[in-house]
Every structure is written in structure tokens, then in C-alpha cells.
């Protein structure tokens, strides 16, 4: 069974993990209101999806 001879240092471990970062989520403009929204989801501002109203938004 393979066993490491020396402990991996914090510096070596962190150098290896420099590319493990969070990606920005994709955004696109809503075709109805123009606000940014995530693709393939209902627009949180106007409630439209694929050029039709899915969720009714009421003004409070």
C-alpha cells in the first residue's frame, strides 16, 4: 500500500489548489424587460419565460 513519505505542506497544497475557484454564473438579458437573469429560468423581475408570463408580479 502506498504511503506518502512526507507530509504535504500547506504551501504545496495551496499551490495545487490555485485553480479551484468559483465561476461567475451565466447571465443574459431578459427579452421582455432587459434585466439580467440566469438562462432557462423565469425572470425574477417581470415573471416572463420564453416570451410568455409565467408568474404574475403584483406591485406592492
FENJO-V181064 format. One record per backbone hydrogen bond with DSSP energy under -1.0 kcal/mol. NH is the residue of the N-H (numbers start at 1). CO is the residue of the C=O. E is the energy in kcal/mol with one decimal. If there is no record, write none. Layout:
BEGIN
NH_CO_E, NH_CO_E
END
This chain:
BEGIN
13_9_-2.3, 14_10_-2.6, 15_11_-2.3, 16_12_-1.8, 17_13_-1.3, 18_15_-1.1, 20_17_-1.5, 21_19_-1.5, 28_37_-2.5, 30_35_-2.2, 34_30_-1.3, 37_28_-2.8, 43_48_-2.3, 47_43_-1.8, 49_52_-2.7, 54_47_-2.6, 55_47_-2.0
END
